[in-house]
């Protein structure tokens, strides 16, 4: 006969969450959202570069820009997601499982290229993916959308021809504040910030990423068990792959 107190399903869920927390915390908190810590400023960074602390260039190339070129939204540094071609950056970080998060950032566009067909002003576009971290790091990424991501991505745009932003002096870069929300399933999340503007090397400019935990997700117990059970299956697969990996 079952005793009164927490239902059995609740006990199972609590145990699952504890296991998820104990096995997932091998990244770190979200960090360096305004790109202030890094090497190689005012230069192009290529795929696989980790010159910007906590971030990785995961495909293409980007321009890592200081206030000598144009003003950042916060601090002294920002990123043009197009180097000489579209690029993308990523960061993996710890989160609370089954929580809502809000990501805010500043968006502008490289104002160069006015009157130049190759670099004409236009609608600078990008997509951001927030992916649960189990499978994402096990496979090679596509250029653009990451493989095995549970996020469809959120699209953003900044039209430099409409905004009329400039390097310096006024009106300057005229950053817009943008945001998206996502729900976590696991104790890790991988963020991918990807240029989808292929018309020129003058792409979308991003800066000042901020992450806020908005609390736990309300859902029926059976749904919680399914999600966390899937998470545990993924961790088991990840551990098994690590054990059989040569070297």
N, C-alpha and C positions, 0 to 999 in steps of 0.2 A: 504493500500500500504506500503510495507516494505521500511524503510529508508536505505540510503547508510551507509556504515561502516562495522563493523564486521558482517559476515553472522550469521543467527539465529543459525545454527549448532555450530558455534564457540562460541557464547554466552552460549549455553547449555553446551558445553564441559567445558568452563571456570567455570561455576557454579558447574558442577560435580566435577572437580578437586579441587575446593575450599572446597567442602563438604568432599571429600576424605581426604584432608589434615587436616581438622578440627577434623575429627572423628578418624584418625588413629594414631595420635602422642601420644601414651600412653606407648611406649617403651623408648628407648634412642638411642643415636648414637652408632655405633659399637665401642666396647671398649675392652681393655685388650687382644689384639691380640697375645701378646707374653707371656701371662699367668703369668706376674710378680706379680700381686696382687692376693693373695689367701692364704688359710690356709692348713695345713696338708701336707707340702712338704715332698718328698721322702716317699710317702705312696700310698696305693691303695685307690681309691675313687669309691664308688658303685653307682648304679643307683639312681637318684633323688638328688644326692649330688650337692650342689651349693657352695662348698668350694672355687672354683676358681671364683673370681669376674666376673660377667656378663655372666658366662657360667653355664651350667647344664649338668651333666652326665645323658643322657636320656635313656640309656639301658646298660646292662652289667657292666663292670668295667674297669677302666683305671689306669695307673701309673702316678702320678704327680711327676716329676723328677727334681732335682736340678743339678747344675754343680758339685756337689760332686760325682755324678754317671757318667755323661758324659756332655760334653759342649753343651749348648743351642746354637741355631743359632743366637739368639739375647737376651741379658740380661742373666739371671741366671736359667731360668726354661723352661721346655718343657714337652710334653705329649707323653707317649707310649699308643697308643689306645687299646692295649691288656693288661689287668691286668692279671687275671688267665684265662680270656676268652675274646673274642672280645667285644669291647665297642664302645660307641659313645658319642659325646658332641654336644651341641646345644647352640645357642644364638639368641635371637630375638632383632631386632633393627629397628630404623626409617630409611627410605630412601625417596628419591624423586620419586613420582609415574611416571611411563612411562619414566624411564631413563635406560641407559646402565651403568653397574657397572663392574669393574674388581677386582677380588679377587686374591691376590698373597700370597703365603706361602712357608715355608721351609719344605722340606720332607727328612727324613732319615729312618733308620730302626734300631730296637734294635739289636746290634751286638752280643749279648750273644747266647750261645747254640751251638757254633761251635764244631762239633764232637759228639754232643748229639742228638740222633734220635728224642727225644721229642721236642727239641728246635733248630733243625738244621737251619742253615742260609737258606734264600730263598727269594722269591719275595713277599715282604710285600705289601699288597694291601689295598686300601681304596676307598670309594666313598664319594663325597661331593654333597649335595643337597642345592639349594637356592630356598626356597619356599615362595610364597606370603602368608602373615601372617593371612589372614582372617579365613580360615578353619583349618589350621594346629593345632592350640591350642585348638580346640573344641573337638578333638577326641584323643583316646589313640593311641600312636605310636606303630607300629610293631617293633620287633627287627630288626634293619637294616634300611630299607627304611621307611621314615615317611608316614603315611596315608595322603590322600587328598593333596598331594604335586603336584604342577604344573610343577615340574622339573623332568626330567628323570635321573638326576644325572650325574656327571662327574667322571670317574674312573682314579685312579693314582696308580703307583707302584714304589717300590724301592727295587732292588735286592741286598741284603747284600752280597750274594755269589759272585756277579760280582763286586760290588763297593769296597769290602774289607775294609769297615769302622770298626773302633774300638772305644772303650770307651776312653781311654787315654793310652799312649801319642799319637804322630802322627801315622797314618794320621788323627785320630779323626773320627768324625761322618760324614764328607763329605756330608753336606746337599746339596740338589738340590733345585733350585728355581722353583716353579710350579705356574700355574695360570689358572683361568677360567673366562669367562665373562658370565653375565646373564642380563636379562631385567626385570625390575620391573613392576608390574601392579598396585600395591597399595602403601600405605604409610608405610607399614611394610614389613619386610622380615625376614624369619627364616632360619638360616644356620645350617645344620646338617653335621657333620664330622664323618664318620662311618668306622670302621675297617671291612674289608671283609676277613681278614686273619685268618683262623680258625685252622691252623696247629700247633700252639704253643702259649704259653703266651708271646712270644717275637715278638711284632707287629710293625706296622709302627709308626714312631716318627714324630710329627708335631710341628711347632713353627712359630712365627713371621707372623701371618696373617695380611694383610694390604688390606684395601678397598678403591677404588678410584671411584668417580662418574665421568663418561666420557660423561655426557650430555644427553639431551633428545632424545627420539626415534622419527625419522621421519616416519610418516605414514599418509595415507589419513584420512580425518575427519571421514568418516563413521566407519572405523576400530577403531579409537580412541573412538568414542561414544559407540561402542559395548563393548570394553574392560572396559571402566570406568563404563558403565551401569551395567555390570556384577559385578564389584567391589562394587557398591552401593547396589546391591541386597544382596551381601554377608554381608555387614555391617548391613543391616536391619535385616538379619537372626541372626547375632551375638547378636545384641541388644535385639532381641526378646527372644533368648535363655537365656541371662543374666536376663531378667525381670522375666521369669518363673522359673528360677532356685530356688529351695527351700533354705531357710536359708538366 
